Amino acid sequence: MARKPATWLAFSILLYVFLLHTSTLYLFMRGFLLTRLSLPNISTCDTCTLPRTHSRLVLLVIDALRFDFISPQPAITPSPHYHNVLTLPAQLTEKYPEHSFIFNTFSDPPTATLQRIKGITTGSLPTFVDMGSNFAASQIAEDSLLLQMQRAGKKMAFMGDDTWTTVYPTAFSHNMSFPYDSFNVEDLHSVDEGVIRHLFPLLHEEWDLLIGHFLGVDHVGHRLGPAHPTMAQKLKQMDQVLARVVNAIDNDTLLVVMGDHGMDRKGDHGGDGLHETSAATWIYSKAIPLSEERGFVPTTLVPTTTFPDAPVAHRSIQQIDLVPTLSLLLGLPIPFNNLGTVIPELFGKSDTLERALRLNADQIKAFFDAYRDSPSGGELNAVWRDIERSWQSIHDGDNAQSVLAMHDFTRLALSSCRSLWAKFNIVLMYVGLVSLLLGSATTWSLYVSAGRGVKYWEANGWPIITRAALASFTGGGLGFVLWLFLPFVKRCFDFVEATLAGASLASTITVLTTTVFKRRLITSLSRPSVFLSIHSLAFLSNSFTFWEDRMLTFLLVASLVPIVLSAVTRPQIERRLRNRILGYSAVFALCIRLASISTVCREEQHPYCHVTFYGSSTQSAPPMLACLLCIPVSYTLSKVIRRFLAISASDKGPAPVFLTWGFTTVLIAGNAYWLMEALDSDTTNFRDFRTYTSMFGLGLPLMMGYLIWWYLPLCLELRATQERDGRRHELIGFANSYGSSFLLFTLISFSVIFYVSQLVGQIALALSLVALLALLEVIDSVRDVQSVVTHWNDKSEYMVPKITFSEIVPISLLALQAFYSTGHQSTMPSIQWKSAFLLTSTVTYPISPILVFMNFFGPLLFFAIAAPLLAVWKVDPLSETRVPSPDKMTAHVANEAETGNVSHSPRVVLSALRAALGMSLYFSVLLLSSAASSAWLRRHLMVWKVFAPRFMMAGVAALVVDLGALIGVSFAVGRVVTKVDVYFKPLLREALQ
């Protein structure tokens, strides 16, 4: 099998695996992660409201305003940075209790701005998969408070976060709309100053609703954390703004100040932690009392909660409760999809409260009736009897009992819908699970088949791919036909799902029957599969999922033990080889342990976890030690890599210049950027210089690095000498001809991932790279032991090493360990949004999302690209012998007797393919196990907090690994074997003349 057909065959197989995993993941996700049905109905009953109490509303959103930022009793041990700084709400509430109310407001997760704007305007609930739309907001089409204002002919003004004008593009008057870019978290002041600049002149103009959305508090949290003096300055500025607003509004204006969500201890948000979901709300009426009768509200209607570390409980509401409350106070109908309940204290008298609750209950009952009649009405079957019983109880008993019954009905509706929109398409979900299982089995069968040798693939390679493609088309067509004519299939699937299910099932069964059942393919996965089994089964436990980052360190070091023991326990092993194996194993374990020191903590890990990735759990700045070590580590890393290359004398040719002037320069540029970012924390003095640094640091490897590598010669040095018995050629670095060139390619990829990682992540990546090189030396030494034991009696085609699964397990675990040690977890708050601004000061599509993606999944991508190193490291270009130099410490000498048949590049390609498929197999099994655990535990209390996020991470990780395998094998290995063939064929012709 020629080189090009081998490369194209490897590309076709890996592309098939990538498409297979994508389709099977899509099928399961469609069954497991459903979006809610948004009814298009609009409340049109103009009499379904109350007489308005106020004619105008000022709604000021202070992004990420956490409840304790305005609480009168915020904490047992208050912080000087954010407690008792914004004090106006507490002061006015104490002075005017009938006019001013403070609430601890629960913001439904995901706690992202777009989803919270939907919640506070429509009263509806988000779903788990809504988080992804925060970067790509689309217009809100369902009924909302703003739509009701438009229908009533009201005039609306806006200034601040431009998300509002994206989701409500026609709501605001043209000359009263002043949107500002919302994603430049490095700019702490421009948006707030713009809001202030337009807010106070507009307060004296004619409008009915004025919305101002401040971003400074949120940006300070993201950039510096709440425990920073800049947070106190920003909150003090907000306090002064609110004081001016209170003085400026007239007596007929209602003021609502709120946070759309909170922030965690570090200043981030997006998840469902208590700090993230606890937002502040302050409602103030200057002249008109909101509550005239003290104590008229039953205590069961005014629940309280205790904020973490607070000394007392405080009144709490649901954030969506603002929608029906504000609608009725302004004399508007409640939006049709609302699930919130009116806030009792704001409806003055008992008879007014009773009417408000009745309108609220009628609106929610109308929503349920419409939902029941919709195509998704069957979802209500499980709760419909309880809903009807609760509705009936409203009409039984006296007025006091009716008030309680209506409140209970609205809360039952809310809890029912929260459970309904976690409802699953069971049929599609289990079809997805079966597809994932068959996909993993197919990956396993291809992995094992890749070890059968060149002759097997010459005869069966293309037929396998051809049959898989034909089966996919046939199965997809059959699935579409079944969907077209069978009502049951149409109820459970749409046509895309039916087509993909048929295609994936048909192709996987075809590949399995071709490679397994006909060939009786058997592989030995017994010992290494223990680690994969332990890792997979851990997803059934929420505790092990919490602590996966710690478990990985143990598994990673333990996975090397069987490899080491298989060599050092052999009686024939030389002392030198035993010392090499033990020494490099120690280096591997040391690097892993040092890298594992870098941690970010999940909420569930407190108080047993301490953040080391940042300066503290309340800061987003790097620790001082990282600032001091980053440049020395980057400089030393290139020296260490060159030392590893020198072991096989392959630090020749372009390697010294590449490492010294290219690789090291990019690493230090990455250090410089993040050091300037840390120094520039509360200013933008270095912004332009940081941008230019990033253009150089990322442009050099991306635009020039790969191009230069494509044309670089091999890391060899040729010396020709004339002796009596003929011409001799001394090739320095011959024994690692493939591996050294491929390593340079992986280092280009590494430098990109390194650059987008923060300082502690850069140090952790450097340690992970050294661990990878040490692992390669351990595996190579073990192969030497095995070759010594067999005395090289095996002259089969496996002179290129046959990759074993025990070699794949450590590199797969190393990829995951690098993911965690670079400051990530399987949670939304661990996303490092700062990386979006490496090249620009504002969010720029698609650059910013790509940079965030590379920061988050980059370590997995790098190790997937590097996986073929298992196949090419210290493999020489001659087919008759693998390592002519027994100690590999000196240059290799090739004479005419050794130069028989050049190039076993097809074997190199197939061995690299096997390594890539092995890593893909590991991650596909993790995906299968996380999907199965999420499905099995779908009614578990923590399914959306723990199991679903880990499944989502596993799904993307599997696809990233497949993509890295495609790049590493099809692009890099293919080019390396071409270089080797081009280099050695003329040399051998000359040597044989």
N, C-alpha and C positions, 0 to 999 in steps of 0.2 A: 504494500500500500504506500503510495507516494506521499510526500510530505503535505502537499496542498490538499489532496483528498482527505488526509488524516485531520488536518486543521478544520476543513469545512465540515467533516463529519462530527468533530467535537463541538463546533459551533452549533450545528443542527440539533445535537442531543441536548446541549445546555439551553438552547432557545426553547426546545420542546418542554424541558423541565420547568423553565421560568413561566411559560404560558400555562402549563398544567397547574402549577401552584397558584398562579393568579386566578384562574377560573375556579378552582376548588375553594380558594379562600373567599372569593366573591359569593359563591353559592351559600356558604355557611353564614357569612355576614348578612346576607339578605334575609336569612331566616332568624338570625339572632339579634341584629341591630335594626329595629324597625323605627321608622319615623311616624309621628302622630298624624292623624287626619286633620287637616285644617279646613273647617267648614266655610264656605263662601258667604253664608248668611250674614245679613246686617240687621241690627236692631232698628226698626223703622217706626216703632210705636212712640210718637212724640209725647204721649200722655203718661208713658211708663217711667216717670221720674218724679222728683220732688221740686217744690219751689226753690229756686236757687238761694243760697245764703250769701254768695259772693259773685260779682259779675266778672272779675278778672282773677287770673291765676299766674303767679310767678313760680316756675319750677326750676330750681337750681340744683343741678347734679354735680356734686364734687366727687369725681371719679375715685373709687377705692376708699371712700370715707368710712372707715370701720367704726362700729358702734362705740367702742371705748374712747374714740377721739373726741366725742362730744358728751360722753356720759358724765353726770355729776359725781359719781363714785366709780371711777374707772378700774382701779386695781388696788389690791392690798399694798403693793409696792409700786407706786406710780413711776412712770418714766418721765424725765424732764423734757424729752423730745416730742412726745405726742399726747401726753395726758395733761389735762387742765391748761391747755393752750388755746384751743378753740372753745371759749367759755360762754359766748353770748347765748346759745340755746339754753344752757343750764340756768343762766342768770334770769332770763325772761320766763322760763318755766316755773322757777321758784317764785318770781314776783307776780306773774299773771297765770295761775294754774288753770283758769277757765279759757285762756286764750292760747296757750302754748303747750304742746305735747311732744315728748321725746319717746321714740320707739326703737327697740332692738329688732331690726327687720331681717327676716330670713330670706336670703336670695337663693332661689333654686339653682343648683349647679346644672350645667357648667357656668362658673362665675366669670364669664367674659362679657364685655360691654354690649356686643350685638344682641346676645341672648337676653340680657337684662333690659335693654331698651324694648325688646319685644314684650317682655313680661310686664313692664310698668306702663305700657300703652295698650296692650290687648288683654291682659289678665290671664293669658294662657301659659302653659308649661313648656319648657324645652325638653328635648330628648338627648340621650347620650351622644348621638352622632351629630348633634347640632354644632358642637364645638368647632368642627372644621370650617364652618362658614364664617368664622369671626374675621378671617383674612379676606373673604370675598362676599361681602354683604350684598344682599339682593332686596328688592323692594318688598315691603310687607303688604300683602294683599288682603289679609283678613280684617275684620271689624276692629276698630281701635278707638281710643279716646280722641286721637287727632282726627280720625275720619268723622266721628260724631261732631266734632267742632266744625269741620268743613261743611257738613250737611246743614248745620245750624247757621251757616253764614258768618262764622267767627273769623277774626283776623289773628294770625299767629306770627310771632317773631322768634328768631333763633340765632344763637351765636355759640361757637365752641366746636366740640368733637364732630368731624364731618360724617361720622356714621349716621347721624340723624338725617342728614340731607340725602344720604344714599338709600336709606330704607323708606324715607318719606320725601321723595323728590319734588312733589307738587304741593306739599302741605303749607309751606311758609311763604309769606309775601316776599316778592322779589327784592324789594328795597329794604327788607328787614331780615335778611338771611346772611349770616357771616360765618361760614364753615371754615375750620382750620384742620390741617393734617393731624391725624390722631395717633400716628405710630412713631413719631420721632421722640422716643423716650429719653434721648440725650438732651433735648430742649425742655428745661424745667419751667420756663417762664413765658414763652411767646404766646401760647394759646391762652393762658390765664390773662395776660396783659391785653390780648385782643378782645376777650370777653368783657373785661372791665371797661375797655375803651368804648365799646358799643352799648354795654348794659345800661349805664346811667343816663345817657341821652335818651335811650328808648323808653325808660321808665316814665318819661313825661309825655310820650306820644300815645296815639290811640291804637290799642290792640286788646285782645281778649285772653290770649295765652302767650306768655313769654318764657322761653326755655333757654337757659344758659348752662353749658356743660364745661366745667373746669377740669383740666387734666394734670395740673401740677403735682397734686398729692400722689396720684397714681405713678407719675413718672419719677418722682423722688423715691417712692417705694421700690420701683423696678431697678433704679440705678444705684441708689445708696442704701436702701433699707429704711424701715421706720425709725430705727434707733440712730439717727444722725441729726446733727444740728440743723441741717437744711430742712428737715421735716418740720421742726419747730417754727422756722421762719415761714415756711409755706402755710402752715396752719394758722399762724398769726396773721398772715396776709388775708386768708379766708375769713378770719374773725372780723377783721376790719372791713372787708367787703360786705359781709352780712350786716354789720352795724349801719353802714351807709344805705343798704337796701331797705332795712327796717325804717330808717328815717325818711326814705324817699317814697315808699309806697303809700297809696291812699287808704282810706278806711274800708273801701269796698274790695280790696285785693287780698287774696289768700296767698300766703307764702309757704312753699314746701321746699325744704332743703334735704337732700338725700344723697347717700352713696349708692351707686349701682351695684356694688359688691364691696367686700372687705379686702384684706390682704393678709398673707400669712406672716410668720415672724420675720421672714427675709424680705418681704415686700412684694412678693409675686401673688398671682391668683390664677384661677382657672379650674381648680378642683372643688372638693366638697368639704374641706376642713372647716372647723368652727370659726376660725379667724377669717376665712375667705367668704363664708356665707353669712356672717354677722355684719350687716351694713347699718349705718345710722340713718334715721329719718326724723326730721324736726318739722312740725306743722305749726304755723303761727298765724293768728288772725289779729290784726292791730286793734280794731275797734269792736268787731262783732264777736261776742263770746261763742265759742264752739260748744261749750257744755254749760248749761244753765242750772241743771239739777245735780247736786253732788250725790253720788252713791246710788243713782237710779239704775246703773248697769249691773246685772247679776255677776258675781265673781267668776262664775264658770265661763263667762264670755270674755274675760280679760286675763288670759294666761300670762305667766311670767317665765323668764329663763334667766340663768346666771351666766354671764360672760366669763370665759376662763380668767381666773385670778381675781375676779371682782368680789367685793365683800358682801354684796346684796344682789338679790334677783331684781330684774327690771321688766317692765311691760314689753311684751313681744308681739309682733304681728308677722304675717306673710307679706312679702313685698308686693305680690299681686293684689293684696287687699286695697292698695291705693287706687286701683282702677275703678271698682264700683263706688268707692268712697268719694273720689274726686268727681266722678260723673254726676252723682246725685247732688253734691254740694254746688255744682255749677249748673244744675237743672238740665242735665243731658241724660239720654237713655244709656244704660249700661251696655258696653260692647258685647256682641252676641256670644263670643267664645270665652268670655270671662269665667274663671273659676275661683276668683277671690271673694272674700266676705267683707261687707262693710265694717269699718272700724266703729264700734258702738259709742265710744266716748265723744265722737264728733257729731252726734246727731241729737244734741241738746236735751230733748225731753223723751219720756218713755213712749208717747204716742208717735213721735217722729221716728224713733228707732224701730218701732214695730212696723211702720209703713216702709222704711228703708229695707229692713230685712225681708219683707214680703216681696218687694220689687226685685230684690237680689235673688231670692229663692225662685220666683217665677222665671226670671231670666235664665237661671241655671237649669231649671226643669225644661224650658224650651230648648236649650242647647242639647240636653240629654235626649229629648224626643227626636230632634233632628238627627242627632248622631245615630240613634236607634234605627232610623229610616234610611240611613246612608249605606253604601256598600260594605262599610266596616261595622255595621250595627251588631253583627254577631259577637264582637268583642265584649259587648255589655252583658252577655248571657250570665256570666258568673256573678255579676253584682246587681243585676236588674231587680231581683226580688228585694234586696236590701234597700235599693234606691226607692222603689215603690212603697215599701213599708215606712221608710222615713218620711216620704212625701205625704203619706196618709196621716201620719201622726201630727202634722201641722194643723190639720182641720179638726183634731180632737182636743178637747180640754179648753181651758180659759185662755185669756190673752197672755198672761205671764208664761204659761206653759207653751203657748204658740211661739213666743219669742225664742225660747230655748230650743223648741223643735225646729224652727227655721234655721237657726244658727247651726244646729247639729246636722241638718240636711245639707247645708252648704259645705260644711267641713267633711261630711261623708262623701260628697261628690268629688271634692278635691283629692282625698285619699284614694278613692276608687280610680280616678283618672291617673294618679301617679302609678298605681299598680297596673292599670290597663296599658299604659304606654311602655310597659316593660313586658308586654305580651309578645309571644314568639310565634312564628310560623313553624310549627313543629315538624311538618312534613319536609319543608325546604331545609330546615336546620339539620335534620338527620340525613337527608340526601347529601348535604354539604359535608357532614361528618364522614359518611361512607366514601365520598369523593376524596376527602383529605386522607383517609386511611389508604385508599387505593393509590393515591398520589405518592404517599410515603413508600408504599410497597413497590411502586414502579421505580422510584428513585433508588431504592435499595437494589432492585434487580439490575438496573443499569450500572450501578456502582460495582456490583459483583461481576457483571459481564465485562466491565472495562479491565478486569484483571485476567481475562482469558487469553490475552495475547493478540498479536497482529494478525495471525492467520484466521483466528475466529472472526475478527472484525472485517477482514477482507471479504470473508464469505457472508457475514450476517449484518454488518453495520448498516449499510444503506437500506437493505430490505427491512430492518426493524423500523427505521425512521419512515420509510415509505408506507409500511403497513399502519404505523401509528397515525400518519397524516390522513390516509384513506379512511381509517376507522373514525377519526375525528369528524371528517366531513359527513360520513355515513351516519354516525351516531347523532350529530347535530341536526342533520336533516330529519332523522326519525323523531327526535325530540320535538322539533317544530311541528311535524305532522300530528304527533300525539296531542300537542297543545292545541292544534287547530280543530281537532275533531272530538276530543274527549273532554267533557265538561269538568270532570274531577281534576284533570291536569291543569285546565285553565283557571280553576279556583285556587290552586296551590302555587302556580308559577305564572310569571309573565313569559312572553315568547323568548326573551333573552335568556332567562333562567332555564327554561326547558331546553333550549338549544345547547347551552353550555353544559348542562347536566348530561345530556345525551352524548355530547362530544367527549367530555372528560371520562365518563364511564366506559364508553366504547374503546377509546384509545388506551386507557390503562389496562383494561382486560386483555386487549390485543397484545400489548407489550409484555404483560405478565405471562400469558400463554406461550409467547414466542421465546422468552428468555428463561422462564422458570420451569413450567410444567413439561415442555418438550425436552429441555436440556437437563432437567433434574438439577438445577443450579443450587448448590449448597455453599454457604459461607460460614466461617467461624467468627461469630460476633460475641461469643460467650463472655469473655473477661471484660473487654472494653465496653460492651453493652450494659454492664452493671452500672457504670457511671451515667450513661444516658437514661437508664431506667430510673435511677434515684432522682436525677434531675427532673424527669418527666412526671413522676409520681408526686413530686413535691408540690405541683400545682393544684393538687387536691386539698391542700392545707393552706388556709389564709396566713397562718403564722410563718410557714416556710416561704410563702410568696413574699411576705413582708421582708424577710431576711435573706432573700436569694443572693444579694450581693456578698453577704458573709459566707454563705454556704458555698459559693463558687470558689472562694479562696481555698477551702479545704479540698473540694473536688479536683481543682486544678493541680494542686501539689500531689494529691493522691493518685491522679491519673498517670503520673510519670513513674510511679512505683513499679507497676508490672513491666514496663519497658526496661527499666534499670535492672530489676531482678532477673529478667530473662537473659541478661548478658553477664552481670557480675557474678552470678552463681555458677557459671560454666567453669569447669576445672581447667579447660584449655586456655582461658583468657590470659593475655599478657598483663603484667602489672601496669604497664604504661597505658593500655587501653582502659583498664579498670579505673585508674586515677583520672583519666580524661572524662569518663562517664560520670563518676562521682563529683568531679570538680564542676563540670558544666551543669550538672543537676543542682548543685548548691547555688550556682549563679542564678539559675532559673528560679529556684525557690525564693532566693533573696529578693530578686526583682519583683516577683509577684507579691511578696509580703510588703515591700516598700510601697508599691503602687496601691495596694489595698488600704493604705493609711488614708488616702484621699476618699472622702465620703461626703455625700449629701444625705440627709435623713428624711425618710417618709414620716408623715405625721404619726403613723402607728408605731414607729420605732422609739419615740420619745417615752421616757427620759433615758433610755438605755443607749442612745446613739448621740454622738457629738459631731457637729459639722466641722470638717477640716478643709473642705474644698474652698470655703469662703473664710473671711476673717472671723466671723461668728455666725450664729444662726439668725441674727437680725441684720446682717450686712451682706451686700453683694460684692464688696471689694475683696481682692485676694489677700491672703495672709502675708505678712511682711517677709516670712521665710521664703515663700515662693518668689517674691520679687527679687530677693537676693540670690536665689539659686538658679533662676531660669536661664540666664545667659551662660553661666558656667556649665550647666547641664547641656545646653545646645552645642556649645563648643566642644565639650568632651564627647558627645554622642558620635560625631563624625570620626573622632579618633578611635573610639571603641569599634565602630563598624569597620574601619580600615584594618584594625587588628584582627577581627574575625576573618576578613578577606585574606590577610597575610598568612593565615594558617594553611591555606592551599596555594599560597603565592599568587593569588589572583588580584592583588592590589596593584596591578600594573595597567598599562594602557591609559585609558581615559579616567580610571577610577580616582587617582589622587586629585586631579583638577576638578572632577565632578563633585567630590565630597568636600574639598576645601573651599572652592569658590562658588559653587552652585548650591549644594545642599545646606552647608553651614550658613551661608548668607541668608537664605530664605528662612531658616529657623530663627536666626537672630532678628531678622525683620519682624517675624511673628512675635518674638519676645518684646521688641520695641513697641509694636502697636499696643499690646495689652498693658504694658507699663505706662504708656502715655494715656491710655484709657483710664487706668486707675488714678493717675495724677490729675486727669481732666474730669474727675467725678462730678463736681458741682459747677463746672464751667465748660466752655467749648473752645478754650484757647488753642488746643492742638488739633481741632477737628480737621482742618484742611490738610495738615501734615500727616495725620493718621490716615486720611483717605489716600493720599499719594503713596504712603508706605504700603498700604494694602494693595493698591494697584500694582506696585512693583512686586510685593511679596507673593501675591496670588497670580499675577500675570506671568511672572518668570516661569514657574513650573507648568502652569496651564497652557500658556501660549507658546512658550519656547522650550520648556523642559521635555515634553513628549516628542516634539519635532526633532530636537537635538538628539534625544535618545534613539530615535528611529534610525538615524544615520551614524550613530557612534559605532566605532569598531569594538570588537570584543576586548575584555580585560586581559589581554595577553601580551607577551613580549617574546618575539621570535629572534633567536640567535642561531646563525648557521655557521658551522665549523667544518673544515676539510680535514679528514683523517685518512690514514692509510687504507682502511677497509671501506672507505666511501664517505660521502657527505653525511653529516649528522645535523639534525635540527633540534635545538634545545628550545622548548616552548615553556615559558614561565607562566603558570596559571592554567596549564592545560587541564588539570584534574577538575577544575570547576568552571569550565567554559560556558556551560549553560547557566549555572547558578549565579555567577557573578554578574552577568549581563541582566538577567531577570531581576536580581536584587536592586540594581540601579533603577529599573522601572518602578519597582514597588516603593523605592525611596522618594520618587517624584510624587506618587500618590500619598505617601506618608506626609510629605511636607505640606500638601494642601490641607489634609485633616489636621495636622499640627497647627497650622496658621489659624484656622477657624476655632480652635479650642482655647479656652482661657488658660491663665498661667499654670495653675495647679494641674489642669488637664494636660498641658504640654509636658510637664515633668512626668506625669503618669504614662503618657504615650511613649516617651523616651524609654522609660523602664520596661514597658511592654515590648518595645522593639528589641531591646537587649535580651529580654526573656525569650523572644522568638528565635533570635540567632543562637542563643544557648541551647534551646530545644533542638534546633537543626543539628548542632554539633553532637548532642546526646544521641539523636536518632542515627546520625551517620556513624558514630562510634559503635553503636549497637550493631549496625549492619556490618561493620568491619569484623566484629567478633563473630557474627554468624558466618561471614565469608571465610574466616580463619578456621572455624570449626569444620566447615564442609570442604576445606582445602581447595576451593574453587573447582570442585568436581562438576558442578552444575553449569553446563555450557548452553543452557536454554536461553530463550529470548528475554529472560528476566534479569539480564545484566543491568538493564535499567531497573532500579528498585521497584518491587511490587509493593504498592502502598497498602498498609494494613490499617484497620479501623482504630487500633490502639494508638497509632500515630496521629490520626485525625482528631480524636477526642481532645487532646491537650490544646491544639490550635483553635478548636471551636470554643472551648471554655475560655481560652485566652482572649478571644474576641469579645465575649460577653463580659469578662472581667475588666477589659479596657473600657467597655461601654459604661460600666458603673463607676470606675475610678476616674473617669473624665467628668464626673459631676452629674450623672443622669440616674433617673429611676423610671419605673414604668408608671409615671404620674405626670399630669399636665404641668404642675408647678415647677418640675425640674427642667423644663425647656428653657434654654438660655437664650432669651430674646435679644440679648446684646449682639449676638453674632449677625443679626439681620442688618446691622449698621456698619459692617466692616468696610464696605465700598461706598456707601452713601450715608448722608445724614438723615434721610427719610426713607420710609418703606418704598422700595422700587421693585415692581414685578417684572420678570420672575426672579430677579437676583436675590432679594431678601429672603423669600421662602426657601430658595435653594441653599442659601448659606445656613439658615436655621436647620434645615434637613441634614446638611453635611455635618454640622456641629453635633446633632443628636445621634445620627446613625453612621457617621463617618468611621468610628473605630471598627464597626462590623464590616463596612465596605472594604476597609484597608486589609483586614485579615482574610477576607474572602478573596481579594486580589492576590494576596501573598500565599494562599494555600498551595499553589503549584510548586512553591519552593521545596515542599516535601519530595517532589518528583525530580527536580532538576538540580538540587543542591549537591555538589561534588559528584556530578555525573560527567564523565569525559566523553568525547565525541567518537570513540572507537567502539565498534560492536563486539570485538573479540575479548575485551577486558574492560572492567569498570574502573578500577583505580590502580594503575600501574605502580605508582609510588606508594609503598606500603605504609609509610608513616604520614604521608600527606603534608609533611612539614617542609619539604623541599620541592624545587622545580622538577617537573616531569620531563624525562628525556624520551623522545619517540624515535625509534630507528626503523629501518625498512622491514625488519621482521615483525614489527608490531603493526605496520600500516597495511592491513589487508583491505577489508571492506569498510569504507567510510560511511558514517551517518546511520544511526538507528533512530533518526528523528521521529518516524511514526510511533516508535515505542515510547519516546519521550512525551509525545503529545498524548498518547493514550494513558500513560502513567499520570500526567498532569490532569487529564480528564477524570481519572479515578479519584485523585485527591480532591478536586473540585466537587465531584458528585458526593464524596463522603461527607464533606462539610455541609453541602446542601441537604443531605440525608439527616444529619444531626439536627439542623434547624427546622426541617420539615416535621420531624418527630416531635420537637418542642411545640411547634404550631399545632399539631394534631392533639397533643396532650393538653395544651392550654385551652383549645377549643372544646375538647371533651369535658374538661373540668368546668368550664363556663356553662356548658349545656347541662351537665349533671347538677350543678349547684346554681342553676338559674333562679331559684327562689331563695337562695341564701341571702342573708341580710347584707352581705358585703359584695354582692356580685358586681355592682356598678362601681364600687370603690376599689376593689382588688382584682377580681378575676377577669372582668371585661377589659380593663386597661392593659393587663398583662397579655391577654389574648391579642389585643390590637397591636401591642408592641411586637409580639411573636410573629404576627402576620406580616407586618412591614419588614421585620428583621429577616424573615425567610426570603422575601422578594429581593431585599438588598443583597443578601448573600448570593442568591442566584445571579443577580446583575454583576456583582463582583467576580463571580466565577466565569461569566461570559467574557468580561474584560481581561481577566488574568490568563485564561487559556487561549481564547480565540485570537486576541490581539497580541498580548505580550509573548506568550510561549510560541505562538506561530511566527512572530518576528524573530525571536531568539534562534529558533532552529534554522530559519533562513540564513541568519548571519553565520551560524556555525557551518552550515553546508557551503556557503559561498566562500568562507575563509579557508576551509580545510581541503576542499577538492583540488584547487590549483597547487596547494602545498604538497599534497600527496603525489600528484602527477609529476611535480618536479623532483620529489624525493625518489620516485621509482624509476626515473630516467637514468 
